[in-house]
Each structure stands twice: as structure tokens, then as C-alpha cells.
Amino acid sequence: MIKKIIVLFAMLCIPIAAYAEENYEQKLINEQTIQNRIDNVGVKLLNANKIPRRIIFVYNEAEKKSKLKLDTTMTSRQVIMFDNAYKSIENDDELAAFLAREIVLAAKSFDREFAGGLNTLQIKAAPKKYEIIADKLAVNFMVKAGYDPIGLITYLQKTAPQRRFDKFSNRNLTSKRLAIIYEYIYTKYPYYLANNKYFENEHYQNFLLTSVNNRKMLQQKIKNGSKEELHYE
């Protein structure tokens, strides 16, 4: 009787084990597909912008967090995309937006002056200024690699929470960052706004809805022919 029970239990376990193995293999395939996509977009950004440093791109799930705790230097010259960040990516423009922004951070880790004119000490002294420079660099990186920079606006609109105020913070309000990115695209890359493929995008529409006052300030600046730096809300 006991022998029959053992045999029956073993027979029941076989399909469960096969199902688990199949799921594990599918997970590996999915992760490899995502890794390949990240690599392709990332290397395209590096090559188009002629970045003479070795930066690699890593995609993984929860285990990456535990590895980061053990090796605090891991992020220095690796661009790491967690599963939760990837879930917000809708297209290659938004993926390029994330990667371009992270490439700026990775390039900083080489402790050398890079485009934008800020070195490490200056960045620590003026993190808000650096954040804006990094956003503009990301736009440049994207355009040079053939990606639509409005993807940076839609990506941040989805993923960067709005703080109540930034007076005592070392980060800018997301609304201010988005307004400055919009102005930068408007001024340097107007083609993408004149031929805006994101106009019907829900997240871009939400940006338009929440940036009415800031965009009115920009329109007034343009009308007056002013060169002053606007104090966006």
C-alpha cells in the first residue's frame, strides 16, 4: 500500500516538475529577449554619441538588488534596469530615454569633465543644476542616436513622482524638469514638436494638461524674444 502511494505521488510530481522547468525556461527566454533589446538600444546610444568609455547594460529582477547591497561599486559603470522600471517602457524612445539618462550618470563615474562642464565636486555642490544638465544631455544623446526626445517627457511623466516643494530638496520638481526639457526640445529640436507623433499619447496629453502655466510662460518668453531663464513651477 505504501509502495503504491509513493508511486502515485511520484507520478503526480512529474507534471509539476515539468511545468516548473518549462516556466523557468520561458522566464530565461523572456529575460534574454529584454536584455538583447536593452543592449541594442544602449550600444546604439554609446556609438552614436562616441562615448569612449566601456559601459555595460544589465537587466535582472529582484536578485540584482541583493547583489547591489554586497557590491556598492556595481552601479558605477553599469547601467542597471530593474524589472519595475522596464514595465513602464512602452517603446524604444522611452527605453532610450532611460538609458541615455543613466549613461550620463555612468559617464560621471569616470571622474572626468564631460559635456555640460560640470565635474564631480561641482555636481555635489549643485545637484539641481546637474540634474538639468543631465536631462539636456540625455535629449542630445537620444537625438544623435535617432530617437524621439519626447520619449523622455512621457517616460518621466509616468515614473517621476511630483514632490510638494523643492526648496529643501537636492532634486528639482518633476514639473520643472519636464518644462525645461520641453523648452530645450522646442528651442534646439523643434522638428519633434512640429511633427509630434506623441500628441495623442495619453501620458503626453497628461503632461500638456499639467504644464499649462509653464508652457504659457514659455510662449510669453518667445513672444517677447527674451533670453532670460524662466522660473518654472
Buried (B, 14 or more C-beta within 10 A) or exposed (E): EEEEEEEEEEEEEEEEEEEEEEEEEEEEEEBEEBBEBBBEBBBBBBEBBEBEEEBEBBBBEEEBEEEBEEEEEBBEBBBBBBEEBBEBBBBBBBBBBBBBBBBBBBBBBBEEEBBBEBEBEBBEEBBBBBBBBBBBBBBBBBBBBEBBBBBBBBBBBBBBEEEEEBEEEEEBBBBBBBBBBBBBBBEBBEEBBEEBEBEEBEBBBEBEEBBEEBBEBBEEBEEEEEEEEBEBE
